């Protein structure tokens, strides 16, 4: 079984994301998300940890289904785009994979 940190690193690699992208997706401080990614001992726990795990499962599923963060999205637009991805089941997915 993969650790939370390993799963996040998988998302970074396969989703072509940055830690800052994860920060916006999880809506958590950058330092917190960075610790989750690079320190396997820092796994979120409790109710907030359960929510983080739910969000991570959702992100993993979206990436496996073809989540695309378009390269042309500016750094200013990325936070809103990532929050939309978090809340919208089909956001960022190719049209042929949308749940619609």
C-alpha positions in Angstrom: 0.0 0.0 0.0 1.3 3.4 -1.0 1.8 6.1 1.7 0.0 9.4 1.5 3.3 11.0 0.4 3.9 8.5 -2.3 0.4 9.0 -3.6 0.9 12.8 -3.7 4.2 12.4 -5.6 2.4 10.1 -8.1 -0.1 12.9 -8.6 2.7 15.5 -9.1 4.4 13.3 -11.7 1.4 11.9 -13.6 -0.7 15.0 -13.3 2.1 17.3 -14.3 1.4 19.3 -11.1 3.4 21.3 -8.6 3.2 21.5 -4.9 1.6 24.9 -5.3 -1.1 23.2 -7.5 -1.7 20.7 -4.7 -1.9 23.6 -2.2 -4.7 25.1 -4.2 -6.4 21.7 -4.8 -6.4 20.8 -1.1 -7.0 24.5 0.0 -4.3 24.1 2.7 -1.1 26.1 3.4 1.8 25.5 1.1 4.1 24.5 4.0 1.6 21.8 5.1 1.2 20.3 1.6 5.0 20.4 1.1 5.4 18.4 4.3 2.8 15.9 3.2 4.7 15.5 -0.1 8.3 15.3 1.2 8.0 13.9 4.7 6.1 10.6 4.8 5.8 10.9 8.6 3.6 14.0 8.1 0.4 12.4 7.2 -2.9 14.3 7.8 -4.9 12.8 10.6 -8.4 13.1 12.2 -11.4 14.6 10.4 -9.2 16.9 8.3 -7.0 14.0 7.4 -10.0 12.0 6.3 -11.1 14.9 4.1 -7.6 15.2 2.7 -7.6 11.4 1.9 -11.0 11.8 0.1 -9.7 14.7 -2.0 -6.5 12.7 -2.8 -8.6 9.7 -3.9 -10.6 12.1 -6.1 -7.5 13.6 -7.6 -5.9 10.2 -8.3 -9.1 9.1 -10.1 -9.2 12.3 -12.1 -5.6 12.0 -13.2 -6.2 8.3 -14.2 -9.2 9.4 -16.2 -7.0 12.0 -18.1 -7.0 15.2 -16.0 -5.3 17.9 -17.9 -4.2 21.2 -16.6 -3.7 23.2 -19.8 -0.2 24.7 -20.1 -1.7 28.0 -21.3 -3.4 28.6 -17.9 -1.5 31.5 -16.2 -0.2 31.3 -12.7 -3.0 33.8 -11.8 -5.7 31.5 -13.2 -4.3 28.2 -11.8 -5.8 28.6 -8.2 -9.3 29.1 -9.5 -8.9 26.3 -12.1 -7.6 23.9 -9.4 -10.5 24.7 -7.0 -12.9 24.1 -9.9 -11.3 20.7 -10.5 -11.7 19.9 -6.8 -15.5 20.7 -6.9 -16.4 19.7 -10.4 -16.4 16.0 -11.3 -15.7 16.6 -14.9 -13.5 19.7 -14.8 -10.1 19.3 -16.5 -11.0 16.0 -18.1 -11.1 15.4 -21.8 -14.6 15.7 -23.3 -14.7 12.0 -24.1 -14.2 11.2 -20.4 -16.6 13.7 -18.8 -19.3 12.3 -16.5 -21.9 14.5 -18.2 
